[in-house]
Amino acid sequence: MCVGKITSNWRSAASIILACKSSRRVLMLKRGDTAKFMPNTMVFPGGVIDKADSKLGEEFRIAAVRELFEESGVLLTKNGWQTSANNSEMTSLKADVVTDASKFQKLSESICADRLIEWTTFITPANYPRRFLTKFFLVLIDEEPAIDLCTSEMSEYSWIDPKDCVAEAYSGKYALPPPQVYELTRLSQIEDWSYCDKYGNVKKPICPQPIKTIGENMITNCFPGDHMYIDENCFQQPLRQMSADRVTVSPKLQTHRVTYFSEPTYGRIRELEPDTENYMALLASEQRIDSTIARKRLDIQEALKRPSKVKKRLRIYISHTFIEERQPERENEDASLPMWELRVEGRLLDDQSPQSAVSGQRPNPKKKFSSFFKSLVIELDKEMYGPDQHLVEWHRTPQTNETDGFQVKRAGDRPVKCRVLLLLDNHPSKFKLHPRLAKVLGIAADTRPKIIEALWQYIKTHGLQDPQERDIINCDTFLTQCFGVARMRFMEVPNKLHQLLQQIDPLEFNHVIQRPKEGQEQVSTCYDIDVEMEDPVKQYMAQFIHNPILVNDIQNLDQKCYDIIEQINELKTRRDFYARFYTEPTEFIRDWLMSQNSDLKHLNDMNGDVEAERYSAAYVKSETEEGVQRYMYQKVNQKRLELEQSLGVRSN
């Protein structure tokens, strides 16, 4: 059902998201009580476009820079930013701009609007009497500037983490419009803000479509992609009213929405009962805790999906020993020839596994030396051992049993030159780039996704994407030398890139097997290399989510909550009993005696007025209803006991 009027015209406006990369916090301002549009709400700095803005450049960008300066005192310049806080000259300029936007022209030579990343465009829903087409821009800075708040428009400001801002809004601490919720959520999901320019959405304006839940003061704003979003004439859809079951989120249907309460209930409750302050604070704390737990759980689940590696130092030991010739001590024994034994072993230097984050979990077994490599080849002197005996090879197979080292024995007492080749077993696999491509991208070897990401970054940095056909790359001189073509489509990149990738070179160690010096039993050489391993924290994160001990603890706490609720209901029944006895003792005792008399009559099978009981009116009494309830309760308990006895379940 559609209700309300439709406003078809809107004004142009600009808003700016000022984000600090070092603290991962954004600047939020709270509108004052007297604001005409969205009073007492937390918003990004911004406002409507003035006629004078178009004289200084692209009007949306200029308006965003000007509004940021008016409301926060932060001016984006070619060298970074300046603030009017503790600067009397800039404070005076800011006051002039607030009263007359055309005076912003005085700062035209110092401002820089090119730093703004075009982020999103929003259109106010059609049911609002005042509608705006607002372009949101993102600006990344390295540190948080001091704020000189415009108190005529704003009441307070804060630098806040995007996740915390959304959580506090849902807890009822302050109001947050749907576009702000949408953009703060997007920012919180980007791991590295340095690459925010990849996530700008400038294809089509977004117009939330509101749905009011019948019987509740709840508004659901649907965004493009939600199964309830109407694509046809999407900018002019009126407010719809639906029942709660139709608005409920279903896992089978795609959802993309923001839900909030249209009217704050706290004020009305406080008017009825002034002592609800602590109770409302408790509810807000509970909502924040639930929101934080749910958010952290989602963060952990997302982190488990992403490959996470840590570098550790592996020390490789290459050693050899000689076994001297031994003469037979008895007649039936054979003499043994002199021999040497070569060993290749290793261990992690920092193999200190963190303590299990969850009690009852066994520590992980240490990785064996062979698990770090795909293959091992030992090349001996070909002239000394011949073409068939000079190679010793080991290659990993699915049935390979891991070992802590390798050893080779050969007869002989002369010095032997050998070469040990170890091929690392990387997950995911790494590849060596062609020298030309390696020079262009600045990486010699890496995984395929990282190589494609570096190539895309090079294409984007040098503007090689065709402006007309966005799926075509116009290769520059260096890429043409690498790929051999002047133009290629994105879908061709994997195949062409495959021709420029090779298997990484094995690690090579040269060793000379010779007799040790006098008094020395073994000759050993060690080498340190870096190896990548799965981050052990991921396993403990998975254990934290799926640990049965924690699940049982949560179930026990839920049971305690249920028991407490039962106790509260029982106490409420007792309180009502004594409260009525206190307020109306005479009527209460009379009604209670009548009820007890009726119960006694039924228990002793006492006959009443036979003539009156022939009519149904004799049974339409409160005691009759109470007797039926007692009878049904007794029958239910009897059936429950029979069922427990048949199943062998012991009731507590």
C-alpha positions in Angstrom: 0.0 0.0 0.0 1.4 3.4 -1.0 0.7 6.5 1.1 1.8 10.1 1.2 2.7 12.7 -1.5 5.5 12.6 -4.0 8.0 15.4 -4.4 9.3 15.2 -7.9 11.9 18.1 -7.8 15.1 18.2 -5.9 18.0 20.6 -5.2 21.6 19.9 -5.9 23.9 19.5 -2.9 27.4 18.1 -2.0 28.7 16.3 1.0 32.3 15.3 1.9 33.5 12.3 3.9 36.7 13.4 5.6 38.6 10.2 6.6 41.9 9.8 8.4 43.9 6.8 7.2 46.1 6.6 10.3 43.3 6.4 12.9 40.6 4.9 10.5 38.1 7.5 11.8 35.8 9.9 10.0 34.5 13.3 10.9 30.8 13.4 11.9 28.8 16.5 12.7 25.5 16.7 14.6 22.9 19.1 13.3 21.3 21.6 15.7 17.8 21.6 17.0 16.7 24.4 14.7 17.9 22.8 11.5 15.2 22.8 8.8 16.4 19.4 7.4 17.1 16.4 9.6 17.6 18.2 12.9 19.6 16.4 15.7 21.1 13.9 13.3 24.7 12.9 12.7 25.8 13.7 9.1 28.9 14.3 7.0 29.9 18.0 6.3 27.9 19.3 3.4 25.1 21.5 2.0 23.4 22.9 -1.0 25.2 24.3 -4.0 25.4 28.1 -4.3 25.4 30.1 -7.5 28.9 31.4 -6.8 30.3 27.8 -6.7 30.1 27.3 -10.5 32.4 30.4 -11.0 35.3 28.6 -9.3 35.1 25.2 -11.0 33.0 22.1 -11.0 30.2 23.2 -8.7 29.7 20.0 -6.8 33.4 19.8 -5.8 33.6 23.5 -4.9 30.5 23.3 -2.8 31.8 20.3 -0.9 35.1 22.0 -0.2 33.3 25.2 0.9 30.8 23.4 3.1 33.6 21.6 4.8 35.3 24.9 5.5 32.1 26.5 6.8 31.0 23.8 9.1 34.4 22.4 10.4 37.0 25.1 9.6 39.1 22.6 7.6 40.2 24.0 4.2 41.6 21.6 1.6 44.6 23.1 0.0 47.1 22.2 -2.7 49.7 21.4 0.1 47.3 19.4 2.2 44.9 21.2 4.6 44.6 24.1 6.9 42.3 24.7 9.9 40.8 27.9 11.2 41.2 26.6 14.8 43.6 29.0 16.6 44.0 31.1 13.4 42.3 34.4 13.7 42.7 35.3 10.0 41.1 32.1 8.8 38.4 32.4 11.4 37.5 35.8 10.0 37.4 34.4 6.5 35.3 31.5 7.6 32.7 33.9 9.2 32.5 35.9 5.9 31.9 32.7 3.9 29.2 31.5 6.3 27.3 34.7 5.7 28.1 35.1 2.0 29.2 32.0 0.0 30.5 34.3 -2.8 33.3 35.4 -0.6 34.8 31.9 -0.8 36.3 33.2 -4.0 39.1 34.9 -1.9 40.5 31.4 -1.3 40.2 30.2 -4.9 44.0 30.2 -5.5 44.8 28.1 -2.4 42.0 25.5 -2.5 42.3 22.1 -4.2 39.2 20.3 -5.3 41.0 17.7 -7.4 41.8 15.6 -4.3 38.2 14.7 -3.9 37.3 11.1 -4.8 33.9 11.0 -6.4 32.2 8.4 -4.1 28.4 8.1 -4.4 25.3 10.1 -5.5 22.1 10.0 -3.4 18.6 11.3 -4.0 16.3 11.9 -1.1 13.2 9.5 -1.2 10.1 10.8 -2.9 8.0 11.0 0.3 10.1 13.8 1.8 8.9 17.4 1.2 12.5 18.6 0.7 14.5 16.5 -1.7 18.2 16.8 -2.6 20.5 15.2 -5.2 23.6 15.0 -3.2 27.0 14.0 -4.5 29.3 12.4 -1.8 33.0 12.9 -2.1 35.8 11.1 -0.1 39.0 12.8 1.0 41.8 10.9 2.7 44.2 12.6 5.1 47.1 11.4 7.2 46.1 13.0 10.5 43.1 14.5 12.2 43.0 18.3 12.1 41.6 20.4 14.9 37.9 21.4 14.3 36.5 24.9 14.5 32.8 24.0 14.6 30.1 26.3 13.1 27.8 26.5 16.1 25.0 28.2 14.1 24.5 25.0 12.1 26.0 22.2 14.1 25.8 21.4 17.8 28.8 19.0 18.2 31.4 16.9 16.2 33.3 13.7 16.7 36.1 11.7 15.0 34.7 8.2 15.2 35.3 4.7 13.7 32.7 3.9 11.1 31.6 0.7 12.7 31.3 2.3 16.1 29.2 5.1 14.6 26.7 2.7 13.1 26.6 0.6 16.3 25.9 3.7 18.4 23.2 4.8 16.0 21.4 1.5 16.2 21.7 1.6 20.0 19.6 4.8 20.0 22.4 7.2 21.1 21.7 9.4 18.1 20.0 9.4 14.7 21.9 8.5 11.6 20.3 8.9 8.1 20.3 5.9 5.7 23.0 7.4 3.3 25.3 7.8 6.3 24.7 4.3 7.5 25.2 3.0 4.0 28.5 4.8 3.4 29.9 4.2 6.9 29.2 0.5 6.5 31.0 0.5 3.1 34.1 2.2 4.6 34.2 -0.2 7.5 34.4 -3.1 5.1 37.5 -1.7 3.2 40.7 -3.0 4.7 43.1 -0.5 3.2 41.8 3.0 2.7 44.7 3.8 0.4 42.8 1.9 -2.3 39.4 3.7 -1.8 39.5 5.1 -5.3 38.6 1.6 -6.5 35.3 1.5 -4.6 33.7 4.8 -5.9 30.2 4.3 -7.2 29.4 6.9 -9.9 27.4 4.9 -12.4 23.9 5.8 -11.2 22.4 7.8 -8.3 20.9 5.8 -5.4 17.4 6.6 -4.2 16.4 4.7 -1.0 12.8 3.4 -1.1 11.2 3.6 2.3 8.7 0.9 3.6 6.8 1.5 6.9 5.9 -1.5 9.0 2.2 -1.6 9.9 1.7 -1.5 13.6 5.3 -0.5 14.4 7.3 2.7 14.3 9.9 1.1 12.0 11.1 2.3 8.6 13.0 0.0 6.2 14.9 1.8 3.4 15.5 -0.6 0.5 18.6 0.0 -1.8 19.2 -1.3 -5.3 19.8 -5.0 -5.2 17.1 -5.7 -2.6 14.3 -8.0 -3.7 11.7 -5.3 -2.7 13.4 -2.5 -4.6 11.4 -1.2 -7.6 13.7 -0.5 -10.5 11.0 1.1 -12.7 10.7 4.8 -12.0 12.9 4.2 -8.9 13.3 7.9 -8.1 9.6 8.6 -7.7 8.4 5.7 -5.6 6.1 6.8 -2.7 6.2 5.5 0.9 4.9 2.0 1.1 3.2 0.3 4.1 3.5 -3.4 4.7 2.9 -5.9 7.4 5.9 -7.1 9.4 5.9 -10.6 7.9 6.4 -9.2 4.4 9.3 -7.0 5.5 11.1 -9.7 7.4 14.5 -10.7 6.0 14.6 -14.1 4.4 17.9 -16.0 3.7 16.4 -17.1 0.4 15.9 -13.6 -0.9 18.5 -10.9 -1.7 18.4 -8.0 0.8 20.2 -4.6 0.7 18.5 -2.3 3.2 18.8 -0.1 6.3 16.2 -0.3 9.1 15.6 2.3 11.8 12.8 3.5 14.1 10.8 6.5 12.8 9.9 7.8 16.2 12.2 7.5 19.3 10.4 5.6 22.0 12.7 6.7 24.8 11.1 10.1 25.3 7.6 8.8 25.6 8.7 6.1 28.2 10.5 8.7 30.2 7.4 10.9 30.3 5.4 8.0 31.8 8.1 6.9 34.3 11.1 9.2 35.1 13.0 6.4 36.7 13.5 4.5 33.4 16.9 6.2 32.8 18.9 3.3 34.1 16.8 0.8 32.3 17.1 2.5 29.0 20.9 2.8 29.5 21.0 -0.9 30.2 19.1 -1.6 27.0 21.4 0.6 25.0 24.4 -1.2 26.5 22.9 -4.6 25.7 22.3 -3.5 22.1 25.9 -2.2 21.7 27.2 -5.5 23.1 25.1 -7.6 20.8 26.0 -5.4 17.8 29.7 -5.7 18.7 29.6 -9.5 19.1 27.8 -9.9 15.8 30.2 -7.6 14.1 33.2 -9.3 15.5 31.9 -12.7 14.6 31.3 -11.5 11.0 34.8 -10.0 10.9 36.3 -13.3 12.0 34.3 -15.3 9.4 35.4 -12.9 6.7 39.0 -13.1 7.8 38.8 -16.9 7.7 37.8 -16.7 4.0 40.9 -14.6 3.1 44.3 -16.2 2.7 46.5 -14.9 5.5 50.2 -15.7 5.5 53.0 -14.9 8.0 56.7 -15.1 7.3 59.0 -17.2 9.4 62.7 -18.0 9.3 63.7 -21.5 8.4 67.3 -22.5 9.1 68.7 -25.2 6.8 71.6 -27.3 8.0 73.8 -29.1 5.4 76.3 -31.4 7.1 78.4 -34.4 6.4 80.4 -37.1 8.3 82.9 -39.7 7.3 82.9 -43.3 8.3 86.4 -44.8 8.3 87.3 -48.1 6.7 87.0 -51.0 9.2 89.0 -54.2 9.0 87.3 -57.5 9.9 87.8 -58.6 13.5 86.8 -62.2 12.8 87.3 -64.6 10.0 83.7 -64.6 8.8 83.3 -60.8 8.8 83.7 -58.6 5.7 85.7 -55.4 5.6 83.7 -52.2 5.3 84.8 -49.5 2.8 85.2 -45.9 3.8 81.9 -43.9 3.4 80.5 -40.4 3.8 77.0 -39.4 4.8 75.4 -36.1 3.7 72.5 -34.7 5.7 70.0 -31.9 4.7 67.9 -30.9 7.7 66.2 -27.8 9.0 63.9 -26.2 11.6 61.9 -23.0 12.2 63.8 -20.5 14.4 60.6 -18.9 15.8 58.4 -21.9 16.0 56.8 -20.7 19.3 53.2 -21.5 18.8 50.9 -19.2 20.7 49.0 -20.8 23.6 45.6 -22.2 22.6 43.0 -19.5 22.8 40.4 -22.0 23.9 40.8 -24.4 26.8 40.7 -28.1 26.0 42.4 -27.7 22.6 45.6 -29.6 21.8 48.5 -27.6 20.3 49.2 -28.1 16.6 51.9 -30.5 15.7 55.1 -28.9 14.4 55.6 -28.9 10.6 58.3 -31.2 9.4 61.2 -30.0 7.3 60.0 -31.7 4.1 56.6 -30.1 4.2 58.1 -26.8 3.1 59.4 -28.1 -0.3 58.0 -29.6 -3.5 61.2 -31.3 -4.4 64.9 -31.8 -3.5 67.7 -32.7 -5.9 71.3 -33.4 -4.8 73.8 -33.3 -7.7 77.1 -35.1 -7.1 80.2 -35.1 -9.2 79.2 -36.7 -12.4 82.7 -37.7 -13.3 83.2 -39.5 -10.0 79.8 -41.3 -9.7 78.8 -41.6 -13.4 75.7 -40.5 -15.3 73.4 -42.9 -13.5 74.5 -42.4 -9.9 75.2 -38.7 -9.6 71.6 -37.5 -9.0 69.6 -38.0 -5.8 66.0 -36.8 -6.2 62.9 -36.5 -4.0 59.5 -35.2 -5.2 56.4 -34.7 -3.3 53.4 -36.9 -4.0 50.0 -37.2 -2.4 51.2 -40.3 -0.5 54.4 -38.6 0.7 55.3 -39.1 4.4 56.8 -36.0 5.8 60.3 -36.2 7.3 62.6 -33.9 9.4 65.5 -34.3 7.0 67.2 -36.1 4.1 70.4 -38.2 4.1 72.6 -39.7 1.4 75.3 -42.3 1.8 78.0 -43.1 -0.7 81.3 -45.0 -0.6 84.5 -43.0 -1.0 87.0 -41.0 1.0 87.9 -38.3 -1.6 86.5 -34.7 -1.6 83.2 -34.5 -3.5 81.5 -31.3 -4.8 77.7 -31.3 -4.6 74.9 -29.0 -5.3 71.6 -29.0 -3.3 68.5 -27.7 -5.1 65.3 -27.1 -3.0 62.0 -26.0 -4.6 59.7 -24.3 -2.1 56.1 -25.4 -1.9 54.1 -22.2 -1.9 50.3 -22.0 -1.3 49.1 -20.4 -3.5 51.7 -21.1 -6.1 54.2 -18.4 -7.0 55.6 -17.6 -10.4 58.6 -15.8 -11.8 57.9 -13.0 -14.2 59.5 -12.4 -17.5 62.4 -9.9 -17.0 60.6 -7.2 -19.1 57.3 -7.5 -17.2 59.1 -7.7 -13.9 60.8 -4.4 -14.6 57.5 -2.8 -15.6 55.6 -4.0 -12.5 58.5 -3.9 -10.1 58.1 -7.4 -8.8 60.2 -10.4 -9.7 58.0 -13.3 -8.4 54.6 -13.5 -6.8 51.2 -15.3 -6.8 49.0 -14.9 -9.9 46.3 -12.7 -8.1 49.0 -10.4 -6.9 50.6 -10.1 -10.3 47.2 -9.3 -11.9 46.5 -6.7 -9.2 49.9 -5.1 -9.8 49.2 -5.0 -13.6 45.7 -3.4 -13.0 47.3 -0.8 -10.7 49.8 0.0 -13.5 47.0 0.3 -16.1 45.0 2.6 -13.8 47.9 4.7 -12.8 49.0 5.4 -16.4 45.4 5.8 -17.7 45.6 2.9 -20.2 41.9 2.0 -20.0 40.1 3.0 -23.1 37.7 5.9 -22.3 35.1 4.7 -24.8 35.3 0.9 -24.5 36.2 0.3 -20.8 37.0 -3.4 -21.4 39.9 -2.5 -23.7 43.5 -1.7 -22.6 45.6 0.7 -24.7 49.1 -0.7 -24.1 51.9 1.8 -23.8 55.4 1.1 -25.1 56.4 -1.1 -22.2 53.3 -3.2 -22.2 53.5 -3.5 -26.0 57.0 -4.9 -25.6 55.8 -7.4 -23.0 52.5 -8.6 -24.6 53.3 -7.9 -28.3 50.0 -6.1 -29.0 49.0 -2.5 -28.9 45.4 -3.1 -27.7 43.9 -6.0 -25.8 40.7 -6.8 -23.9 40.6 -7.6 -20.2 39.5 -11.1 -20.8 42.7 -11.7 -22.8 45.0 -10.7 -20.0 45.1 -14.1 -18.2 46.1 -16.0 -21.3 48.7 -13.5 -22.4 50.0 -13.3 -18.8 50.4 -17.0 -18.7 53.0 -16.9 -21.4 55.1 -14.5 -19.3 55.1 -16.6 -16.1 57.6 -19.3 -15.3 58.1 -21.7 -12.4 60.2 -20.0 -9.7 63.9 -21.0 -9.5 64.8 -23.5 -6.8 67.1 -22.5 -3.9 70.6 -23.5 -4.7 73.3 -24.4 -2.1 76.9 -25.6 -3.0 78.6 -27.9 -0.6 82.0 -29.7 -0.6 82.1 -33.1 1.1 85.6 -33.6 2.5 87.3 -35.1 5.5 86.9 -33.0 8.7 89.9 -31.6 10.4 91.6 -33.4 13.2 89.4 -33.6 16.2 86.3 -32.6 14.3 83.6 -35.2 13.7 81.1 -33.4 11.6 81.2 -30.5 9.1 78.0 -28.4 9.1 76.9 -25.3 7.2 73.6 -23.4 7.9 71.5 -21.1 5.8 68.5 -19.0 6.7 65.5 -18.5 4.4 62.1 -17.0 4.7 59.1 -19.2 4.3 55.4 -18.4 4.3 53.0 -20.2 6.6 49.3 -20.1 7.4 48.7 -17.5 10.1 48.2 -19.6 13.3 45.8 -17.0 14.6 43.2 -18.1 11.9 43.0 -21.5 13.5 42.3 -20.1 16.9 39.7 -17.8 15.4 38.0 -20.8 13.9 38.2 -22.7 17.2 36.6 -19.7 18.9 33.6 -19.7 16.5 33.1 -23.5 16.4 34.3 -24.5 19.9 31.6 -26.7 21.6 32.7 -25.6 25.1 31.7 -22.0 24.2 28.5 -23.2 22.6 27.6 -25.1 25.8 28.4 -22.0 27.9 26.1 -19.9 25.7 23.3 -22.5 26.0 23.7 -22.6 29.8 23.5 -18.8 30.0 20.3 -18.9 27.8 18.8 -21.5 30.2 19.6 -19.3 33.1 17.9 -16.4 31.4 14.9 -18.6 30.8 14.8 -19.6 34.5 15.1 -16.0 35.6 12.2 -15.0 33.4 10.1 -17.8 34.9 11.0 -16.6 38.3 10.0 -13.1 37.4 6.6 -14.3 36.1 6.0 -16.3 39.3 7.0 -13.3 41.4 4.6 -11.1 39.3 1.8 -13.5 40.0 2.4 -13.4 43.7 2.7 -9.6 43.6 -0.7 -9.3 41.9 -2.2 -11.7 44.5 -0.9 -9.6 47.4 -1.6 -6.3 45.7 -5.2 -7.1 45.2 -5.5 -8.4 48.8 -4.0 -5.1 50.0 -6.2 -2.8 47.9 -9.6 -4.7 48.1 -9.3 -7.1 51.1 -13.1 -7.7 51.5 -13.9 -8.4 47.9 -10.7 -10.4 47.5 -11.4 -12.7 50.4 -15.0 -13.2 49.3 -13.9 -14.1 45.7 -11.2 -16.3 47.0 -13.5 -18.2 49.4 -16.0 -18.7 46.5 -13.2 -20.1 44.3 -12.0 -22.4 47.1 -15.6 -23.5 47.8 -16.1 -24.3 44.1 -12.8 -26.3 44.1 -13.9 -28.3 47.2 -17.2 -29.1 45.6 -15.6 -30.5 42.5 -13.0 -32.4 44.4 -15.6 -34.1 46.7 -18.1 -34.7 43.9 -20.7 -32.7 45.8 -24.0 -32.1 43.9 -25.3 -28.6 43.5 -28.6 -27.3 42.2 -29.6 -30.0 39.7 -32.3 -27.9 38.1 -30.0 -24.9 37.5 -27.2 -27.0 36.2 -29.4 -28.2 33.4 -28.9 -24.9 31.7 -25.6 -23.6 30.2 -25.8 -20.4 32.1 -24.9 -22.2 35.3 -21.5 -23.0 33.9 -20.5 -19.6 32.5 -18.6 -18.6 35.6 -15.1 -17.7 36.5 -14.7 -20.8 38.7 -15.8 -23.0 35.9 -13.0 -21.7 33.6 -10.5 -22.1 36.5 -11.6 -25.6 37.0 -11.1 -26.5 33.4 -7.7 -25.0 33.4 -6.7 -27.0 36.5 -8.1 -30.2 34.9 -6.2 -29.6 31.7 -3.0 -28.9 33.6 -3.3 -32.1 35.5 -3.9 -34.1 32.3 -0.9 -32.5 30.6 1.4 -33.4 33.6 0.1 -36.9 33.6 0.8 -37.4 29.9 4.2 -35.9 30.3 5.1 -38.3 33.1 3.9 -41.2 31.0 6.0 -40.1 28.0 9.1 -39.6 30.2 8.8 -43.1 31.7 8.4 -44.7 28.2 11.5 -42.9 26.9 13.5 -43.5 30.0 14.0 -39.7 30.6 14.4 -38.6 34.2 12.7 -35.4 35.0 14.6 -32.8 37.1 
